[in-house]
Amino acid sequence: MKKMIIGTFVTVAVILVAIILVFASVYTVQTNQTAIVIRLGKAQYTEDSTGLHIHTPFIEDTVKVYTGDMLYDIPASDVITADKKSMIADNYVIWSVVDPIKYYQTLGAVKGRAEERIEAAVYNATKNTISSMKQDEIIAARGNTLTNLITTASNSDISQYGLTIELAEIKALDLPTDNKAAVYERMISERNNIAAGYTAQGNADAQRIRNNTDRQTSITVADAEARAAVLKAEGEAEYMKILSDAYNDPDKADFYNFVRGLDALEALGKSESTIILDKNSEYARILYGMDKVEKTDNKD
């Protein structure tokens, strides 16, 4: 009986040791993950294929590293431009581990340590980039320009840790409160100058158009008046020709003179002028009647 108890105990112990050995020698790798196999404190190799894997228990251990993209929001910091203007840069970073063994050897594969190095590298890159440009150039620069410069400069400092920065971008670049008013006033003044230039150019173009229109109008009116004068002269000439043809014999000429005389008398009769006529004139005969004139002649 005693032997059976001892045998059972040994069997259970063996099973437990086997289970422990199995669990100690097996590890799994997930998606976007790399396992670093450590032997006696030194990194031996990496395993990044997903699934179940085996290593030597108790002698080897594994450190798992996430190798996908990670986001780190860097605290805002003050930077100085080339023209000694202060600005506040607020960056964010997308980074990842590209060399897990180097990451383990330099930073112990600790994410917090990696973010400390990233923050320092991005701050230095941002400071150096901003300090090489004037404030107006920074404000006018496109986002991709600053992003590319800062990302490239940051990677030159961070690659030694087995890390890479996919994107280091300024999400906000603001002015200190005491500088905002002066900068905004300068920007408004520059925009007003540009607007004044456009207005002056527009007024000059409008005046040129008006001058051209006035000149064309004057030319058109002058041509019309000249043409009207020619037509009037031609009409008067034609009128005189018709009169000349109508009264080209003595009888017609006498009649024409007689009619013109009547017209003259009619015009004088409408005024307060006094007309003195010879009693034997044709006009007297018309005014007093032919018989009265004849009677007067008989009395004489």
C-alpha positions in Angstrom: 0.0 0.0 0.0 2.8 2.3 0.9 4.5 1.5 -2.4 1.3 2.4 -4.3 1.1 5.7 -2.6 4.7 6.5 -3.4 4.2 5.4 -7.0 1.1 7.5 -7.4 2.9 10.5 -6.0 5.9 10.0 -8.3 3.5 9.7 -11.3 1.7 12.9 -10.4 5.1 14.7 -9.9 6.3 13.5 -13.3 3.1 14.7 -14.9 3.4 18.1 -13.2 7.0 18.4 -14.2 6.1 17.5 -17.8 3.3 20.0 -17.9 5.7 22.7 -16.5 8.3 21.8 -19.0 5.7 22.0 -21.9 4.5 25.4 -20.8 8.1 26.6 -20.2 9.2 25.6 -23.6 6.2 26.9 -25.7 5.4 30.5 -26.6 3.1 32.1 -29.1 3.5 35.0 -31.5 0.6 37.3 -32.5 0.0 39.5 -35.5 2.3 42.6 -35.6 4.5 41.0 -32.9 8.0 39.7 -32.8 9.4 37.5 -30.1 13.1 37.9 -29.0 14.6 34.7 -27.7 16.9 35.5 -24.8 19.5 33.0 -23.5 21.2 33.8 -20.3 20.3 37.5 -20.7 21.5 37.8 -24.3 19.3 38.1 -27.4 19.8 35.1 -29.6 17.3 35.5 -32.5 13.8 36.7 -33.3 10.6 35.0 -34.3 7.9 37.0 -36.1 5.8 34.2 -37.7 2.4 34.0 -36.0 1.6 30.8 -34.1 3.1 28.4 -31.6 6.9 28.0 -31.1 9.3 26.2 -28.9 12.5 27.2 -27.1 14.7 25.6 -24.4 12.9 25.9 -21.1 14.6 27.5 -18.1 17.6 28.4 -20.2 15.9 30.5 -22.8 13.2 33.1 -22.4 11.2 35.3 -24.7 10.5 39.1 -24.8 7.6 40.0 -27.1 7.8 43.3 -29.0 4.9 45.0 -30.8 6.1 46.0 -34.3 3.0 47.8 -35.7 2.6 51.5 -35.9 2.2 53.4 -32.7 1.0 56.9 -32.0 2.7 59.2 -29.5 1.4 62.7 -28.8 4.4 64.9 -27.8 3.8 67.7 -25.3 3.9 71.2 -26.8 7.2 73.1 -26.5 8.6 76.6 -27.3 10.8 77.1 -30.3 12.6 80.2 -31.7 12.6 81.2 -35.3 15.6 82.5 -37.3 14.4 86.1 -36.7 14.2 85.5 -33.0 10.4 85.1 -32.8 8.9 82.7 -30.2 6.4 80.0 -31.3 4.7 77.0 -29.7 5.0 73.7 -31.6 2.6 70.8 -30.8 3.7 67.6 -32.5 2.5 64.0 -32.8 4.5 61.0 -34.0 3.7 57.7 -35.6 6.6 55.3 -34.9 7.4 51.6 -34.9 10.1 49.1 -34.0 12.1 47.9 -37.0 15.0 46.2 -35.2 13.7 44.3 -32.2 17.2 43.1 -31.0 18.7 46.6 -31.1 15.6 47.9 -29.4 16.1 45.3 -26.7 19.8 45.9 -26.3 19.6 49.7 -26.1 16.3 50.3 -24.4 15.4 46.9 -22.9 12.3 46.8 -25.2 10.6 49.2 -22.9 8.0 51.4 -24.7 8.3 54.3 -22.1 12.1 54.6 -22.7 11.5 54.6 -26.5 9.0 57.4 -26.2 11.5 59.4 -24.2 14.1 59.1 -26.9 11.5 59.9 -29.6 10.3 63.0 -27.8 13.9 64.3 -27.5 14.7 63.6 -31.1 11.5 65.2 -32.5 12.0 68.3 -30.2 15.6 68.7 -31.5 14.5 68.3 -35.1 11.6 70.7 -34.7 13.8 73.3 -32.9 16.5 73.1 -35.6 14.0 73.3 -38.5 12.1 76.2 -37.0 15.3 78.1 -36.1 16.5 77.9 -39.7 13.4 79.7 -41.0 11.9 83.1 -40.5 8.5 83.4 -38.9 6.8 84.6 -42.1 8.4 81.7 -44.0 7.1 79.2 -41.4 3.6 80.6 -41.6 3.6 80.6 -45.4 5.2 77.1 -45.6 3.0 74.1 -46.5 2.5 71.4 -43.9 4.4 68.8 -45.9 7.5 70.9 -46.0 7.9 71.1 -42.3 6.8 67.5 -41.8 9.3 66.0 -44.2 12.2 68.1 -42.7 11.3 67.1 -39.1 10.7 63.5 -39.9 14.0 63.1 -41.7 16.0 64.9 -38.9 14.2 62.9 -36.2 15.1 59.5 -37.7 18.8 60.4 -37.9 18.8 60.5 -34.0 16.4 57.6 -33.3 17.6 54.9 -35.7 20.3 53.8 -33.2 17.6 52.4 -31.0 16.1 50.1 -33.6 13.2 52.5 -34.1 11.8 54.4 -37.1 9.5 57.5 -37.2 7.0 57.1 -39.9 5.6 60.6 -39.5 6.5 63.5 -37.2 4.0 66.2 -37.9 3.2 69.6 -36.3 -0.5 69.4 -35.5 -0.5 73.0 -34.2 2.0 75.8 -34.5 0.8 78.8 -32.5 2.1 82.1 -31.4 2.6 83.2 -27.8 -0.2 85.4 -26.6 1.9 88.5 -26.5 3.1 88.1 -30.1 -0.3 87.3 -31.7 -1.6 90.8 -31.9 1.6 92.2 -33.6 1.7 89.3 -36.1 -2.0 89.6 -37.0 -1.7 93.4 -37.5 1.2 92.9 -39.8 -0.7 90.2 -41.8 -3.7 92.5 -42.0 -1.5 95.4 -43.2 0.1 93.2 -45.9 -3.3 92.0 -47.1 -4.6 95.6 -47.2 -1.6 96.6 -49.3 -2.3 93.7 -51.7 -6.0 94.7 -51.8 -5.0 98.4 -52.5 -2.8 97.3 -55.3 -5.6 95.3 -56.9 -8.0 98.3 -56.5 -5.5 100.7 -58.1 -4.9 98.3 -61.0 -8.7 97.9 -61.4 -9.2 101.7 -61.3 -6.5 102.2 -63.9 -8.0 99.6 -66.2 -11.5 101.1 -65.7 -10.1 104.6 -66.6 -8.4 103.2 -69.7 -11.6 101.6 -70.8 -13.5 104.8 -70.2 -11.0 106.8 -72.1 -11.1 104.4 -75.1 -14.9 104.5 -75.0 -15.0 108.3 -74.9 -12.5 108.5 -77.7 -14.5 106.1 -79.8 -17.7 108.0 -79.0 -16.1 111.3 -80.0 -14.9 109.8 -83.3 -18.3 108.3 -84.0 -20.1 111.7 -83.2 -17.6 113.6 -85.3 -18.1 111.2 -88.2 -21.9 111.5 -87.9 -21.8 115.3 -87.8 -19.5 115.4 -90.8 -21.8 113.1 -92.7 -24.9 115.1 -91.6 -23.2 118.3 -92.8 -22.4 116.7 -96.2 -26.0 115.5 -96.5 -27.4 118.9 -95.5 -25.2 120.6 -98.1 -26.2 118.1 -100.7 -29.9 118.7 -99.8 -29.5 122.5 -100.0 -27.7 122.2 -103.3 -30.5 119.9 -104.6 -33.1 122.4 -103.3 -31.4 125.3 -105.1 -31.2 123.3 -108.3 -34.9 122.5 -108.1 -35.8 126.2 -107.6 -33.4 127.1 -110.4 -35.1 124.6 -112.7 -38.6 125.8 -111.7 -37.9 129.5 -112.2 -35.6 129.5 -115.2 -37.8 131.9 -117.3 -38.8 135.5 -116.7 -42.5 134.8 -115.9 -41.7 132.2 -113.3 -38.9 134.3 -111.9 -41.4 137.3 -111.5 -43.9 135.0 -109.9 -41.3 133.6 -107.5 -40.2 137.2 -106.5 -43.9 138.1 -106.0 -44.4 135.1 -103.7 -41.3 135.9 -101.8 -42.5 139.4 -101.4 -45.8 138.2 -100.0 -44.0 136.1 -97.5 -41.9 139.1 -96.5 -45.1 141.3 -96.1 -46.7 138.6 -94.0 -43.7 138.5 -91.8 -43.7 142.3 -91.4 -47.4 142.3 -90.8 -47.0 140.2 -87.7 -44.7 142.9 -86.2 -45.3 146.5 -85.2 -43.2 147.9 -88.0 -44.7 150.5 -90.4 -44.6 149.8 -94.1 -44.6 152.6 -96.7 -45.5 151.5 -100.2 -46.0 153.3 -103.5 -49.7 153.5 -104.4 -49.0 152.0 -107.8 -46.9 149.1 -106.5 -48.1 145.5 -106.8 -48.1 145.2 -103.1 -50.5 148.2 -102.7 -52.9 146.6 -105.2 -52.9 143.4 -103.2 -53.3 145.2 -99.8 -56.1 147.6 -100.9 -57.7 145.7 -103.6 -57.3 146.2 -107.3 -60.6 148.3 -107.8 -59.7 150.8 -105.1 -56.3 151.5 -106.7 -58.0 152.0 -110.1 -60.5 154.4 -108.7 -57.7 156.4 -107.2 -56.0 156.5 -110.6 -59.1 157.8 -112.3 -59.5 160.7 -109.8 -55.9 161.7 -110.5 
